Amino acid sequence: QCLAAAAATEGTKVVVRADFGVDGKIAKSVTAAFGKKIKDKALMILTADMDADKFMVVACAPKSLKDVDCKAWVVASTEGTNGKGGGKKDTAQFTIPGVSHIDAVMEKAKTF
């Protein structure tokens, strides 16, 4: 799903919703697999846990992609949601309470 979105996306940022719950290990596996195949785009995944009413935002970028700061991207996208997390220029992860915020976060991420 992430690779298909990358192929269909112009520019250097890919934003995808893929609900697999709030599981950092799965997110790391997905971002690692994406990074091996796509070397010129950054990825942001939004994944919800409907039962717990929260979602996770994970971003990663290849080190060669200098114009994307993952932490700044996630912070700007989740602004005003009471999300918690952290990261660096090439990877960031936040957890946000309230799945109702996910569409707004996705829109902000796409326009960052």
Number of C-alpha atoms within 10 A of each C-alpha: 8 20 16 10 13 21 11 10 13 10 10 14 21 23 20 20 16 13 14 14 18 21 13 13 9 12 22 16 11 14 21 12 13 20 18 9 9 16 13 15 21 27 25 26 23 26 23 26 17 14 8 12 12 20 26 26 29 26 28 28 27 19 14 11 15 10 11 20 19 24 22 16 21 26 21 14 21 23 11 10 17 11 20 13 15 16 18 13 19 18 23 22 25 21 21 22 18 17 17 15 15 23 12 12 20 19 12 16 23 14 9 12
